[in-house]
Amino acid sequence: MEAVSHRLSTSEWGGCWVRRGGGYIIAYIGCAFVTGLIIERFGKSFAALMAAMYAGWAVVYVLGTLWYMYLARVGLVPALLVCVVPFLLGDAVKTVLCATLINRLSERGLLRDEL
C-alpha cells in the first residue's frame, strides 16, 4: 500500500502538469472560457457554435503547442507536426458533430437556454 500512495504522490500524477502534454490540459480552461464567451455573445446558431468551438480549439492548440515547444525544445514546425496536425481532422469532425447535435437538441427544446 505504501508503494501505491508513494506512486500517486510523485510525478506520475502531479507531474502531468509539467510534462509535454500539460499545456494542453491547462489550455482547456482557456478553451472553455473562450467558447462560453462566444456562445453567450452570439447565441447557439450553428455558425456561432462552430466559431466558438474552433476558437476554443485554437486556444488549446496555441497554448499546448507553445508549452510543448518549450519543454521539448523543438521548433514550431516539428511541434505542429507532432501535436496539432494528427488531430485536426478528428477535431474538425467532432466539432461539426457536436454543433449539429447541440443545434438539433436545442430546436427540440431538449437543452436549457441558460448556460
N, C-alpha and C positions, 0 to 999 in steps of 0.2 A: 504494500500500500504506500509506503514511503517513496518508492521509486515512481509511482504514478503521480503523487502530489508534487514531487520534485520536477517531474517532466512537464506537468501542466503549468508550473510557475516559472519555467525558464523560457528560452527563446522560441519554443515550439508554438506558444500562444501569444505571449506578449511581444515577441519579436516579429510577428507578422506585419506590424506597422512599419518596421524599419527594413523590411525586405523589399525586394524589387517590385513586388505587386502591391505593396502597402499604399502607394499613392492612389491607386485605383479604388481601393477600399475607402480611403478618406475622401476622395473626389465625389463619391456618391452623395455626400452631404450637400455639396455644391450643385450636383445634378438635381437633387430633389428640390432645392431652393429655386433654381432657375426654371425648372419645369413647372413648378407650382405658381411661380410669379407670372409666367406667360399664360398659363391657363386661367388664372384669376383675371388677368388683364383682357384677354381676347376670347375667353369662353371655351366651350367644348366642341366647337365645329371640327370637322375632320382636318381641315387645314391648320387650325390652331393647335390641335393635338399633335399633328405631325411636326409642326415647327417647335413646339415645346419639347417633345421627346428628342428630336435631333439636336436641339440646343443643349439639352441635358447630356446627351452622348458626347457632344463636343467638349463640354466641361470635363467629363470623365477622361476622354482621350487626351486632352491637353495636359491636365494636371498629372494624370497617371504616367503619361509618356515622359514628361519632364522629370518626375520622380525617378522613373526607371533609368533615364539617361544619366542622371546624377549618380545614382548608386552603382550602375553597371559600367559607368564611364565609357559610354558609347555615344556616337553622334546621332543626329536626328534621323537620317535615312535608315540606319540599322535598327534603331528603336522602333520606327514606324513599321518596318518590315516584320518585326517580331511581335509588337504589342498592339498594332492597330489593323493593319491590312488583313490578317487572318480572320478578324472578327467583323469586318464591315458588312459583308453580305448577310450574315446571320443577324446582326443588329438591325439592318435595314428591313429584313423580313419580319422580325419580331416587332419592330416599330409599326409597320403597316398593319400587322395582325392586331396589335393592341389598340391602335387608333380606331380600326374598324370595329372591334369588339366594344370598346367604350362608346363609340358613336351609336351603335345599334342598341346597346343596353339602355343608353340614355333616351333614345327615341321611344323605347317601350316603357319608359318610366321605372326601370329596374335599378337605377342608380340615384342616389340622393343628389340634389342640386348643390348643396353646400360642400365645401372642400374639407 
